[in-house]
Amino acid sequence: MRSAIFAAGRPRVGDRKIVDAPPPGAFAIRRARLDDLDAIVKLECESFAEDRVSRRALRNFLRAPQLPILAAVMDGELVGYALVSLRKRARAARIYSIAVATRFARRGIGLALLQASEKYALMNGRTALRLEVRYDNAPAIALYEKFGFRQFGEHVDYYADGATALRYEKTLVSDPKRKTSRAPNRLG
């Protein structure tokens, strides 16, 4: 995973639906839509010098039936996103990419995207959430570890510049009162 997280704090995530209309100055997490494509591509280019997800790939993800891109929105502006991959018959979901605009750092957006990704994984019957992060991205690593991720491996020469990726996983605990299925579930 390519990670541009530099935020921590309290998210605005509801029980069944992700909040769509926060008060001014607050942010909400919602499903990304096709009309978010330009903003996601812009954030992707600002966040990653290399190893970017292409515009075409992002468009395909936005059209996918599982709706795997979650968007953080503040005052109508997309300020962060997470791309969560669900492979068939896999027990784990994978955060493929997560980014928060630098000017919105330290407002809880990164944490909210992680929590929404966890909720998305649980709603789709997954028991774990995985990600990769550059070995030298200390702010992201600190956030992941604080959120309960544990390192379980690494990929040497993973990134275009030859940097190593650390592999992290978080075991998910679902609400025993709520049934989960492997069928895609729709949030908000």
C-alpha positions as CSV (number, residue, x, y, z in Angstrom):
1,M,0.0,0.0,0.0
2,R,1.2,3.5,-0.7
3,S,0.3,5.6,2.2
4,A,0.1,9.4,2.6
5,I,-1.4,9.5,6.1
6,F,-0.3,12.1,8.5
7,A,-3.5,12.5,10.6
8,A,-5.0,11.2,13.8
9,G,-8.0,12.1,15.9
10,R,-11.7,11.3,16.2
11,P,-13.7,10.3,13.1
12,R,-17.4,10.8,12.3
13,V,-18.5,7.3,11.5
14,G,-22.1,6.1,12.3
15,D,-23.3,2.6,13.1
16,R,-24.9,1.5,9.8
17,K,-24.4,4.6,7.6
18,I,-21.4,6.7,7.2
19,V,-22.3,10.3,7.9
20,D,-22.9,12.3,4.7
21,A,-23.6,15.9,5.9
22,P,-21.3,17.1,8.7
23,P,-21.4,20.6,10.1
24,P,-19.1,23.2,8.4
25,G,-15.4,22.5,9.1
26,A,-16.1,18.9,10.0
27,F,-15.5,15.9,7.6
28,A,-17.5,12.9,6.6
29,I,-16.6,9.5,5.1
30,R,-18.8,8.3,2.3
31,R,-18.6,6.1,-0.8
32,A,-16.6,7.7,-3.6
33,R,-18.6,8.4,-6.7
34,L,-17.5,8.6,-10.3
35,D,-17.7,12.4,-10.2
36,D,-15.0,12.3,-7.5
37,L,-12.5,10.9,-10.0
38,D,-10.7,14.2,-10.8
39,A,-10.3,15.0,-7.2
40,I,-9.0,11.5,-6.4
41,V,-6.5,11.6,-9.3
42,K,-5.3,15.1,-8.1
43,L,-4.8,13.8,-4.5
44,E,-3.0,10.7,-5.9
45,C,-0.6,12.9,-7.8
46,E,0.0,15.3,-4.9
47,S,0.5,12.4,-2.4
48,F,2.8,10.0,-4.4
49,A,5.7,10.9,-6.6
50,E,5.9,7.3,-7.9
51,D,3.8,4.1,-7.6
52,R,0.6,6.0,-8.4
53,V,-2.7,4.3,-9.2
54,S,-3.6,5.3,-12.8
55,R,-6.6,7.4,-13.7
56,R,-8.0,4.5,-15.7
57,A,-7.6,2.1,-12.7
58,L,-9.2,4.5,-10.3
59,R,-12.1,4.9,-12.8
60,N,-12.5,1.1,-12.9
61,F,-12.5,0.9,-9.1
62,L,-15.2,3.6,-8.9
63,R,-17.3,1.5,-11.3
64,A,-16.7,-1.8,-9.5
65,P,-19.8,-3.4,-7.9
66,Q,-18.1,-3.5,-4.5
67,L,-17.6,0.3,-4.5
68,P,-14.1,-0.1,-2.9
69,I,-13.1,3.6,-2.7
70,L,-14.1,5.5,0.5
71,A,-13.9,9.3,0.3
72,A,-13.3,11.8,3.1
73,V,-15.1,15.1,2.3
74,M,-15.0,18.4,4.1
75,D,-17.2,21.3,3.0
76,G,-17.8,19.6,-0.3
77,E,-14.1,19.0,-1.0
78,L,-12.5,15.6,-1.2
79,V,-9.7,15.7,1.3
80,G,-8.7,12.0,1.5
81,Y,-9.5,8.6,0.2
82,A,-9.0,4.9,0.9
83,L,-9.0,2.1,-1.7
84,V,-9.9,-1.3,-0.1
85,S,-9.5,-4.4,-2.2
86,L,-11.7,-7.5,-1.6
87,R,-10.4,-10.7,-3.3
88,K,-12.8,-13.5,-3.7
89,R,-12.6,-16.1,-1.0
90,A,-9.9,-14.2,0.9
91,R,-10.3,-13.9,4.7
92,A,-8.6,-10.5,4.6
93,A,-9.4,-7.2,2.9
94,R,-6.4,-5.1,1.8
95,I,-6.1,-1.4,2.0
96,Y,-4.4,-0.8,-1.3
97,S,-4.0,2.9,-1.1
98,I,-4.8,5.6,1.4
99,A,-4.1,9.4,1.2
100,V,-5.0,12.5,3.0
101,A,-4.3,16.0,1.6
102,T,-1.3,17.5,3.4
103,R,-3.2,20.7,4.3
104,F,-5.8,18.6,6.1
105,A,-3.3,16.6,8.2
106,R,-3.8,16.0,11.9
107,R,-7.6,16.4,11.8
108,G,-8.5,12.7,12.3
109,I,-9.1,12.0,8.6
110,G,-6.5,9.2,8.3
111,L,-7.9,7.5,11.3
112,A,-11.5,7.9,10.1
113,L,-10.5,6.3,6.7
114,L,-8.9,3.4,8.6
115,Q,-12.0,2.9,10.7
116,A,-14.3,3.1,7.6
117,S,-12.0,0.6,5.9
118,E,-12.4,-1.8,8.8
119,K,-16.2,-1.4,8.8
120,Y,-16.2,-2.0,5.0
121,A,-14.1,-5.2,5.5
122,L,-16.4,-6.5,8.3
123,M,-19.6,-5.7,6.3
124,N,-18.1,-7.8,3.5
125,G,-17.4,-10.8,5.7
126,R,-13.6,-10.3,6.2
127,T,-11.8,-11.2,9.4
128,A,-8.6,-9.3,8.8
129,L,-7.4,-6.1,7.2
130,R,-4.0,-5.9,5.7
131,L,-1.8,-3.1,4.2
132,E,1.8,-2.4,3.1
133,V,3.7,0.8,4.1
134,R,7.1,2.2,3.3
135,Y,9.6,1.3,5.9
136,D,10.5,5.0,6.3
137,N,6.9,6.4,6.7
138,A,7.0,6.9,10.4
139,P,3.8,8.9,10.8
140,A,1.8,6.3,9.0
141,I,3.4,3.4,10.8
142,A,2.7,5.0,14.2
143,L,-1.0,5.5,13.2
144,Y,-1.4,1.9,12.0
145,E,0.2,0.5,15.2
146,K,-1.9,2.8,17.4
147,F,-5.0,1.5,15.5
148,G,-4.1,-2.1,16.2
149,F,-2.1,-3.2,13.2
150,R,0.8,-5.5,13.8
151,Q,3.7,-6.1,11.4
152,F,4.0,-9.6,10.1
153,G,6.4,-9.4,7.2
154,E,8.0,-7.2,4.5
155,H,8.5,-7.0,0.8
156,V,12.0,-6.0,-0.2
157,D,12.3,-3.8,-3.4
158,Y,8.5,-3.3,-3.3
159,Y,8.3,0.4,-4.5
160,A,9.6,1.8,-7.8
161,D,12.6,3.4,-6.0
162,G,13.6,0.0,-4.5
163,A,12.3,0.8,-1.0
164,T,11.0,-2.0,1.3
165,A,7.4,-2.3,2.3
166,L,6.4,-3.4,5.8
167,R,3.4,-5.7,5.8
168,Y,0.8,-5.1,8.5
169,E,-2.4,-6.9,9.5
170,K,-5.2,-6.2,12.0
171,T,-7.5,-9.0,13.1
172,L,-11.1,-7.8,12.9
173,V,-13.8,-8.6,15.5
174,S,-17.3,-8.3,14.2
175,D,-20.3,-7.5,16.2
176,P,-21.8,-10.9,17.2
177,K,-25.3,-9.4,17.0
178,R,-24.8,-8.5,13.3
179,K,-24.6,-11.2,10.6
180,T,-22.0,-10.7,8.0
181,S,-21.8,-12.2,4.5
182,R,-19.3,-12.3,1.7
183,A,-21.7,-10.5,-0.5
184,P,-20.8,-6.8,-1.1
185,N,-22.7,-4.5,1.3
186,R,-23.5,-0.9,0.6
187,L,-22.6,1.9,3.0
188,G,-24.3,5.3,2.9
